[in-house]
Amino acid sequence: MITEPLGRELAELASLLRRSTVEVRTRGTGAGSGIIWNDTGLIVTNAHVARSEHATIVLSDGRAFDGVVTAHDPRRDLATIAIDTSGASLPAATIGHPTDLRAGDVVVALGHPLGIAGALAFGVVHVVETRRGAPRWIRADIRLAPGNSGGPLADARGRVIGVNTLIAGGLGVAVPTTTVLRFLGDVETGRARSGYRAA
Amino acid sequence: MAGPSTSGGVLESLSNDLAGAVERAGQSVVAIHARRRIPASGIHWRPGIIVAAHHTIQREEEITASLADGSTVAATLVGRDPTTDLAVLKVGEAKVPVASFAEDSGVRVGALVLALGRPGSAVTASLGVISTVGGEWRTWHGGSIDRFVRLDVSIYDGFSGGPLIDASGRVLGLNTSGLSRGAALAIPVPTVNRVVDQLVKSGRVSRGYLGLGMQAVRLPAALVERLAMPNDIGLMVVSAEPGGPADGAGILIGDVLIALGDKPVVDPGEVLSFLGGDQIGKTVTARIIRAGEPKTIPITIGERPQQSRGSRRGR
């Protein structure tokens, strides 16, 4: 029977991802999700989730931090939020390789759909849309809801391969982590807008 | 980047198996450009023969097919059978493999399946299970399908005309959302083979035709007793195609059909079942009730006119 280890591995995967998924609360809008990108307090989420200068970041263990939106790119729909952990180390996500993805690959999403904390969704890659050979969107046959935005889409080993961003035609659409890395590179070199701008 | 991940276990094996099945089976999935906007899916069923869903083929000329190897070839419509929602196209050269088929025993409730499509250049996949398997059934338009296979699979662009595959990439059927009010169904391989045979042979699947619209009605007990009918249901004629076989024979709106030949009819589906292609040209005695009196009217069965274009909605 494969179902028993399958269930156990899915549960492990869920708890692994849940630790590096945060809730992002901003004033006026509903809560979204975010990914702990490194252990010093960098949170990656969607630009449409980080819609004000400040956000409250709630970890899966209940700890809450004040966050400052440090970069905001509406075009890629990505944003970064910095939190001051006072030296405490955070459980960062493992980043995977969306370039290796194939249609049919198992994917899971973690987030806060409709305010339900730490919910897991299971599905498969529907298609990886590419532009000039590079992944542009990951479309997944997976059931997402508002509140999943900004949260991780991960492969069967729990490596984050995308940021869940929208639902189109019933499909979950994620920004690949390759795009996130490019965005973070642009932030570092000053090519991306730093800080929050009203969009 | 640093951070934990789970070790490769059954979940990763499952992922690799599914992606491998999609990759293999996807070789025989084609995109068919025969409508505006999004292309439809089709399956390279036999060498040079592509099967698609009838309702997605919205033009009959200038059809092209994009293959898994990236090439685009011209395709000609061989024929279509609206009653089973199937269409067959021919391509000159297709350097991609034909589909490999699963045993029919693979069609069972709970089986893990993937629905593939190619609504563009890339193959798409959705995961689900077979949710119902029933016996032979008849579609709204009178087509006969060997087994009723309903799927718990989400329907996205490119669903119709794509293959339903098992976890090892073998084809269990052709998917369509055009036969049952948008529900995800699969047409089993034997049915597709039968329709392909007929379409390749004659370009159409001919069916008998009376030109009647009917509705089941309950008859008064006194009448049922007087006529010694085996049941109290008849089919009231609610429309008769002008110039159609039944109209020409003298059937009127309001007549109640109770039997064709010796066979009582209590459901319009029974009339459709009776009207197989082999009945065309034969004369059948229709037993009807008109104004409370029994009557027999001979009707020469005609051929159902061909519906030329895909018109029903569906993806």
Interface residues (C-beta under 8 A of the other chain):
Chain A: I2 P5 L6 E9 L10 E12 L13 L16 S20 P91 A92 A93 T94 I95 G96 R102 A103 G104 D105 V106 G123 V124 V125 H126 V127 V128 E129 T130 R139 D141 D155 A156 R157 G158 R159 G169 G170 L171
Chain B: M1 A2 G3 P4 S5 T6 S7 G8 G9 V10 L11 E12 L14 S15 N16 L18 A19 G20 A21 V22 E23 G26 L114 L116 A122 V123 T124 A125 S126 L127 S154 I155 Y156 D157
